[in-house]
């Protein structure tokens, strides 16, 4: 904590750096990085006039290219990318060269979308390529070998490599970009999308800069290391960023990931009060409202976002969730498809569309949607879990086992993944592994309160009456400690009688101060 506070000791200097990078990104049309840095700068106290950073110094090349750059930037802002690139040919300044290459890249992206006819669904749209990528890679590779790329062009080179699925090279280039220009958040975010596990994160040589803490906190959230992420964000708040809406939104997402719904809902409502026209992360907010079946609140959110911007990806996802909650799955799938037409790399829309196809019993389309979600982000445990469910419906247990294992690796302490794994092992008659999974699911906190019952029934099927009875007793103790209904107890007590356990032994569970129950020795030894 002390080391972190020392990094953020001079908030005035950090504010100056943010103001400078906002100007640099704005000149290059990097609007998302501008927004992120502006939100962070807004959370800090204003600077007095004498503390404002000086204007950028111009080189001789900048002066020569100024008129062409100003004209091209005006075309760029109007999305006339080919026109912008045309007037930047021959410019020698680094700023003009970046805008020239970036205009060509965005022109290719725009043509890729335009050439995709409306009759093609989002499943096919994701397979269309940007034809300009190979030419850009060749040109940028030559400049890179000559050491002529600055932080911004290194970032663009990394994006081109990622689009061409040259992921290892892309990681190295993005790391180089963060060293060349540490304050450009876009490079950090692209790097985040390519890191698959904590070991890979630790192996990277990252610059020693205050923005690295934001990146690490973001990575902890992505890698489901929620406890570490929350500690990191709390440290950032204490370091002077308590007014940052970005941090509040990230903490809300972290609580959403660990299913702390009440805390996440409270933070999203706080965020809505601070920034009522915010659309980012509102799809995650709608997921929480969906889980709680808060239909009026979800309806209000959907109408509110439509009034702000009906053609945003998040708005389409919120409307899709609303229709899904009303069991209108065809309409829900339609809105998730609209979200994917706006952004084929929208992870949440792919996963949610897979869920809707599952509801409509269209397993082949669901499998395709989940696979696209995994292509976008291999860390999406929901897509792996969804694939396991679809193959479970198709009665293909070996496939189920593979996909549930992948989901479990991403969420090792999620009882739902463990119960699903246990069921797959049970169907494959691998009873020892199934028992381990059920017991582990109970040990980490069984969300659905099904693990012990499944374990007891498995013992019962294997004629292990004593172990089955012990599991039923522990289950009874748990449901009474949390105030569960009496029907569950009597149904389980009847099962205890059936397996040969005396009712008197179970009766000790009814009272709050009954004798301690023996834990089954076999179960104590079972670990994954």
C-alpha positions in Angstrom: 0.0 0.0 0.0 2.8 2.4 0.9 4.5 1.8 -2.4 1.2 2.5 -4.3 0.6 5.7 -2.4 4.1 6.9 -3.2 3.4 6.3 -6.9 0.4 8.5 -6.6 1.9 11.1 -4.3 2.0 13.9 -6.8 -1.6 14.1 -8.1 -0.8 17.5 -9.7 1.8 15.8 -11.9 -0.6 13.0 -12.8 -3.2 15.6 -13.8 -0.7 17.3 -16.1 0.2 14.0 -17.7 -3.5 13.2 -18.3 -4.1 16.6 -19.9 -1.1 16.1 -22.2 -2.1 12.6 -23.3 -5.7 13.8 -23.9 -4.4 16.4 -26.3 -2.1 13.8 -28.1 -4.9 11.2 -28.5 -7.4 13.8 -29.6 -5.2 15.0 -32.4 -4.9 11.3 -33.6 -8.6 10.5 -33.4 -8.2 8.0 -30.6 -11.6 8.9 -29.1 -11.9 6.0 -26.5 -8.5 6.8 -25.0 -9.5 10.4 -24.9 -12.7 9.6 -23.0 -10.9 7.3 -20.5 -8.2 9.9 -19.7 -10.7 12.7 -19.5 -12.9 10.8 -17.0 -9.9 10.2 -14.9 -8.7 13.8 -15.1 -12.2 15.0 -14.2 -11.9 12.9 -10.9 -8.9 15.0 -9.8 -8.9 18.6 -8.6 -8.6 21.3 -11.3 -5.2 22.8 -11.8 -4.5 26.5 -11.4 -3.6 28.4 -14.5 0.2 28.6 -13.8 0.2 24.7 -13.4 -1.3 23.9 -16.7 1.1 21.9 -19.0 2.7 23.9 -21.9 1.5 23.5 -25.4 3.1 20.8 -27.5 6.3 21.9 -29.2 6.4 21.6 -33.0 9.2 20.1 -35.1 10.1 21.4 -38.6 8.2 18.4 -40.1 5.1 19.2 -38.0 5.1 22.7 -39.3 5.4 21.6 -42.9 2.6 19.1 -42.5 0.3 21.3 -40.5 -2.1 22.3 -43.3 -2.4 18.9 -44.8 -2.9 17.4 -41.3 -5.6 19.9 -40.4 -7.5 19.2 -43.7 -7.1 15.4 -43.3 -8.2 15.5 -39.7 -11.4 17.3 -40.7 -12.2 14.6 -43.2 -11.2 11.9 -40.6 -13.7 13.3 -38.1 -16.4 13.0 -40.8 -15.4 9.4 -41.3 -14.1 10.1 -44.9 -11.1 7.9 -44.2 -9.9 7.4 -47.8 -10.1 11.1 -48.4 -8.1 11.8 -45.3 -5.4 9.2 -46.3 -5.2 10.7 -49.8 -4.2 14.1 -48.5 -1.7 12.7 -46.0 0.4 10.9 -48.6 4.0 12.1 -48.5 3.7 13.8 -45.1 6.8 13.1 -43.0 5.8 14.0 -39.4 5.0 11.1 -37.0 1.6 12.6 -36.2 0.6 12.7 -39.9 2.1 9.2 -40.6 0.0 7.7 -37.7 -3.2 9.4 -39.0 -2.4 8.2 -42.5 -2.0 4.6 -41.5 -5.0 4.8 -39.1 -7.2 6.2 -41.8 -6.3 3.3 -44.1 -7.0 0.8 -41.3 -10.4 2.4 -40.5 -11.2 2.6 -44.2 -10.7 -1.2 -44.5 -12.9 -1.8 -41.4 -15.6 0.4 -42.8 -15.5 -1.4 -46.2 -15.6 -4.7 -44.5 -18.8 -3.8 -42.7 -20.3 -2.2 -45.8 -19.6 -5.2 -48.0 -21.4 -7.5 -45.5 -24.9 -7.6 -46.8 -27.8 -7.4 -44.3 -29.0 -10.9 -45.2 -25.9 -12.3 -43.6 -26.3 -12.8 -39.9 -23.7 -11.8 -37.2 -22.3 -15.4 -37.3 -21.1 -14.9 -40.9 -20.2 -11.2 -40.4 -17.5 -12.0 -37.9 -15.7 -14.0 -40.6 -15.2 -11.1 -43.1 -11.7 -9.7 -43.2 -10.3 -6.2 -43.5 -8.5 -6.3 -46.9 -6.1 -3.5 -45.9 -4.5 -5.4 -43.0 -1.8 -7.3 -45.0 -0.5 -4.1 -46.7 -0.5 -2.3 -43.4 1.4 -5.1 -41.7 4.1 -5.1 -44.4 4.6 -1.3 -44.2 4.5 -1.1 -40.4 6.9 -4.1 -40.1 9.5 -2.4 -42.2 9.2 0.8 -40.1 9.3 -1.3 -36.9 12.5 -3.1 -38.0 14.1 0.3 -38.6 13.0 1.5 -35.2 10.9 4.4 -36.7 7.6 3.7 -34.9 6.5 5.8 -31.9 4.1 4.8 -29.2 1.0 5.4 -31.2 2.1 3.7 -34.4 3.4 0.7 -32.3 -0.2 0.5 -30.9 -1.6 0.5 -34.4 0.9 -2.2 -35.5 -0.2 -4.3 -32.6 -3.9 -3.9 -33.6 -3.1 -5.0 -37.1 -1.2 -8.1 -35.9 -4.1 -9.0 -33.6 -6.6 -8.7 -36.4 -4.4 -11.1 -38.4 -4.4 -13.5 -35.5 -0.6 -13.1 -35.0 -1.2 -13.0 -31.2 2.3 -13.7 -29.9 3.8 -10.9 -32.0 1.0 -8.6 -31.1 1.7 -9.1 -27.3 5.3 -8.1 -27.8 4.4 -5.0 -29.8 1.8 -3.9 -27.3 4.3 -4.3 -24.5 6.7 -2.2 -26.5 4.0 0.4 -27.1 3.3 0.7 -23.3 7.0 1.4 -22.8 7.2 4.0 -25.6 4.0 5.8 -24.4 2.9 4.5 -21.0 -0.1 6.9 -20.7 -2.0 5.7 -23.8 -4.7 3.5 -22.2 -5.7 2.0 -25.6 -2.4 0.0 -25.8 -2.9 -1.4 -22.2 -6.5 -2.4 -23.0 -5.5 -4.2 -26.2 -2.8 -6.0 -24.2 -5.4 -7.0 -21.6 -7.4 -8.8 -24.3 -4.5 -11.0 -25.2 -3.4 -12.1 -21.7 -4.9 -15.5 -20.9 -3.7 -16.3 -17.4 -1.9 -14.9 -14.3 1.4 -16.6 -15.3 1.4 -14.8 -18.6 0.7 -11.5 -16.9 3.6 -12.0 -14.4 6.0 -12.8 -17.3 5.5 -9.5 -19.1 8.0 -6.7 -18.6 5.7 -3.7 -18.1 6.8 0.0 -17.6 6.9 1.3 -14.0 4.2 3.9 -14.2 1.2 4.8 -12.2 -1.2 3.7 -15.0 0.1 0.2 -14.6 -1.9 -0.2 -11.4 -5.1 0.5 -13.3 -4.1 -2.1 -15.8 -3.3 -4.7 -13.1 -6.6 -4.1 -11.4 -8.4 -4.5 -14.7 -6.5 -7.7 -15.4 -7.4 -9.1 -12.0 -11.1 -8.5 -12.7 -10.8 -10.2 -16.1 -9.0 -13.2 -14.7 -11.7 -13.6 -12.0 -9.2 -12.7 -9.2 -11.9 -10.5 -7.6 -10.5 -10.2 -4.1 -7.2 -8.9 -5.5 -9.0 -6.6 -7.9 -11.1 -5.0 -5.2 -8.1 -4.4 -3.0 -6.3 -2.7 -5.9 -9.3 -0.5 -6.7 -9.7 0.4 -3.0 -6.0 1.4 -3.0 -6.6 3.6 -6.1 -9.5 5.3 -4.4 -7.5 6.0 -1.3 -4.7 7.4 -3.5 -6.9 10.2 -4.7 -9.3 8.8 -7.3 -12.3 8.6 -5.1 -14.5 10.6 -7.6 -13.6 8.4 -10.6 -16.7 6.9 -12.2 -14.5 4.5 -14.0 -13.3 2.9 -10.8 -16.9 2.7 -9.4 -18.0 0.9 -12.6 -15.1 -1.5 -12.4 -15.8 -2.3 -8.8 -19.5 -2.9 -9.7 -18.4 -5.3 -12.5 -16.2 -7.1 -10.0 -19.0 -7.6 -7.6 -21.2 -8.8 -10.5 -18.5 -11.4 -11.3 -18.6 -12.9 -7.8 -22.5 -12.8 -7.8 -22.7 -10.3 -4.9 -25.8 -8.9 -6.5 -26.9 -6.5 -3.8 -23.5 -4.7 -3.7 -23.3 -4.6 -7.5 -26.8 -3.1 -7.8 -26.0 -0.5 -5.2 -22.9 0.6 -7.0 -24.6 0.7 -10.4 -27.4 2.8 -8.9 -24.8 5.2 -7.5 -23.1 5.3 -10.9 -26.4 6.2 -12.5 -26.9 9.1 -10.1 -23.4 10.4 -10.8 -23.6 10.0 -14.6 -27.3 9.6 -15.6 -26.5 9.5 -19.3 -23.8 6.8 -19.1 -24.3 3.8 -21.4 -21.1 1.9 -20.7 -21.5 -1.2 -18.5 -25.3 -0.8 -18.5 -25.6 -4.2 -20.2 -23.9 -5.6 -17.0 -26.4 -3.7 -14.9 -29.3 -5.2 -16.9 -27.8 -8.7 -16.3 -28.2 -8.1 -12.5 -31.7 -6.8 -12.9 -32.5 -9.9 -15.0 -31.2 -12.3 -12.4 -33.3 -10.6 -9.7 -36.3 -10.6 -12.0 -36.7 -6.8 -11.5 -38.9 -6.3 -14.5 -40.1 -2.7 -13.8 -36.5 -1.5 -13.2 -35.2 -3.3 -16.3 -38.0 -1.8 -18.4 -37.2 1.7 -17.1 -33.5 1.2 -17.9 -34.3 0.0 -21.4 -36.6 3.0 -22.1 -34.0 5.4 -20.7 -31.2 4.1 -22.8 -33.3 4.1 -26.0 -33.9 7.8 -25.2 -30.2 8.4 -25.0 -28.9 6.3 -27.9 -31.0 3.5 -29.4 -28.2 2.4 -31.7 -25.6 1.5 -29.1 -24.5 -2.0 -28.5 -25.2 -1.8 -24.7 -28.8 -0.5 -25.4 -29.5 -3.4 -27.7 -28.3 -5.9 -25.0 -30.4 -4.2 -22.3 -33.5 -4.5 -24.6 -32.6 -8.1 -25.3 -32.4 -8.9 -21.6 -35.8 -7.2 -21.1 -37.5 -9.3 -23.7 -35.8 -12.4 -22.4 -37.1 -11.7 -18.9 -40.6 -11.5 -20.5 -39.9 -14.9 -22.2 -40.0 -13.4 -25.6 -36.9 -15.1 -26.7 -37.2 -14.5 -30.5 -37.3 -10.7 -29.9 -34.4 -11.0 -27.4 -32.3 -12.9 -30.0 -33.1 -10.2 -32.6 -31.8 -7.4 -30.4 -28.6 -9.4 -29.6 -28.2 -9.8 -33.3 -28.5 -6.0 -33.7 -25.9 -5.5 -31.1 -23.5 -7.8 -33.1 -24.2 -6.0 -36.3 -23.0 -2.8 -34.5 -20.0 -4.6 -33.0 -19.2 -8.2 -34.1 -16.7 -8.5 -31.2 -19.2 -7.8 -28.5 -18.5 -10.6 -26.1 -21.7 -10.2 -24.0 -24.0 -10.2 -27.0 -22.5 -13.4 -28.3 -23.0 -15.2 -25.0 -26.5 -13.8 -24.4 -27.5 -14.8 -27.9 -26.3 -18.3 -27.2 -28.5 -18.4 -24.1 -31.5 -17.3 -26.1 -30.9 -20.0 -28.7 -30.8 -22.5 -25.9 -34.2 -21.2 -24.6 -35.5 -21.7 -28.2 -34.1 -25.3 -28.3 -31.8 -24.3 -31.2 -28.7 -26.0 -30.0 -26.7 -25.7 -33.3 -27.1 -21.9 -33.3 -26.3 -21.8 -29.6 -23.1 -23.7 -30.1 -22.1 -21.4 -32.9 -22.7 -18.3 -30.8 -20.8 -19.6 -27.8 -17.9 -20.5 -30.1 -17.8 -17.0 -31.4 -17.8 -15.7 -27.8 -14.7 -17.8 -27.1 -13.0 -16.5 -30.2 -13.5 -13.0 -28.9 -12.4 -13.8 -25.4 -11.1 -17.2 -24.3 -11.6 -16.1 -20.7 -15.4 -16.1 -20.9 -16.4 -18.9 -18.6 -20.1 -18.4 -19.5 -19.5 -19.4 -23.1 -17.5 -22.5 -22.0 -20.2 -23.4 -19.5 -22.9 -22.7 -22.2 -21.2 -25.1 -24.6 -21.1 -27.7 -21.9 -24.9 -27.3 -21.4 -25.6 -27.6 -25.1 -23.7 -30.8 -25.5 -25.4 -32.1 -22.3 -28.7 -31.6 -24.1 -27.3 -33.5 -27.1 -26.2 -36.3 -24.7 -22.6 -36.1 -25.6 -21.0 -36.4 -22.1 -17.3 -36.4 -23.2 -17.8 -33.0 -24.9 -19.6 -31.8 -21.8 -16.7 -32.8 -19.6 -14.2 -30.9 -21.8 -16.1 -27.7 -21.8 -17.1 -27.8 -18.1 -13.4 -28.4 -17.3 -12.5 -25.2 -19.2 -15.2 -23.3 -17.3 -14.0 -24.7 -14.0 -10.4 -23.7 -14.8 -11.6 -20.1 -15.3 -13.9 -20.2 -12.2 -12.2 -22.7 -9.8 -14.4 -21.7 -6.8 -17.7 -21.5 -8.6 -19.9 -24.3 -7.3 -22.0 -24.4 -10.5 -19.0 -25.4 -12.6 -18.1 -28.1 -10.1 -21.6 -29.5 -9.9 -21.8 -29.6 -13.7 -18.4 -31.4 -13.8 -19.6 -33.9 -11.2 -22.7 -34.7 -13.2 -20.6 -35.3 -16.3 -18.3 -37.6 -14.4 -21.3 -39.4 -13.0 -22.7 -40.0 -16.5 -19.4 -41.4 -17.5 -19.4 -43.7 -14.5 -16.3 -42.0 -13.0 -17.8 -42.0 -9.6 -14.7 -41.2 -7.6 -14.2 -38.0 -9.6 -17.9 -37.1 -9.3 -17.7 -37.4 -5.5 -14.7 -35.1 -5.4 -16.5 -32.5 -7.5 -19.7 -32.5 -5.4 -17.8 -32.3 -2.2 -15.6 -29.5 -3.5 -18.7 -27.7 -4.7 -20.1 -27.9 -1.2 -16.8 -26.8 0.4 -16.5 -23.6 -1.7 -20.1 -22.5 -1.0 -22.8 -24.2 -2.9 -24.8 -21.5 -4.6 -27.7 -23.7 -5.7 -27.6 -26.0 -2.6 -27.6 -29.1 -4.8 -24.1 -30.5 -4.3 -24.7 -32.4 -1.1 -28.0 -33.9 -2.3 -26.3 -35.1 -5.5 -23.4 -36.5 -3.5 -25.8 -38.3 -1.2 -27.8 -39.8 -4.0 -24.6 -41.0 -5.7 -23.6 -42.7 -2.4 -27.0 -44.2 -2.3 -26.8 -45.6 -5.8 -23.5 -47.1 -4.9 -25.0 -48.7 -1.8 -22.8 -46.6 0.5 -25.6 -46.0 3.0 -23.5 -44.6 5.8 -21.9 -42.0 3.6 -25.2 -41.1 2.0 -26.8 -40.6 5.4 -24.0 -38.4 6.6 -24.5 -36.2 3.5 -28.2 -35.9 4.1 -27.6 -35.0 7.8 -25.2 -32.2 6.8 -27.7 -31.0 4.3 -30.5 -30.9 6.9 -28.2 -29.0 9.3 -27.5 -26.5 6.5 -31.1 -25.9 5.5 -32.2 -25.4 9.1 -29.3 -23.0 9.8 -30.4 -20.8 7.0 -34.1 -21.0 7.7 -35.1 -23.3 4.8 -38.6 -24.8 4.6 -39.8 -27.8 6.7 -40.7 -29.7 3.5 -37.1 -30.1 2.6 -36.3 -31.6 5.9 -39.1 -34.1 6.0 -38.3 -35.2 2.4 -34.6 -35.7 3.3 -35.5 -37.4 6.6 -37.6 -39.9 4.7 -34.6 -40.6 2.5 -32.5 -41.2 5.6 -35.0 -43.8 6.8 -34.8 -45.4 3.4 -31.0 -45.8 3.5 -31.2 -47.3 7.0 -30.3 -44.3 9.2 -32.3 -44.0 12.5 -34.6 -40.9 12.6 -33.3 -40.1 16.1 -29.9 -39.3 14.7 -31.2 -36.9 12.2 -33.4 -35.3 14.9 -30.4 -33.9 16.6 -30.1 -31.5 13.7 -33.4 -29.9 14.4 -32.3 -28.1 17.5 -29.8 -25.2 17.4 -27.7 -26.7 20.2 -27.7 -30.3 19.2 -24.6 -32.5 19.4 -21.8 -32.1 16.9 -22.3 -34.4 13.9 -19.5 -36.7 12.7 -18.1 -35.7 9.3 -17.5 -38.6 7.0 -13.9 -39.6 6.9 -14.1 -40.5 3.2 -15.4 -37.0 2.3 -12.8 -35.2 4.3 -10.1 -36.8 2.2 -11.7 -35.8 -1.1 -10.1 -32.8 -2.8 -9.7 -31.8 -6.4 
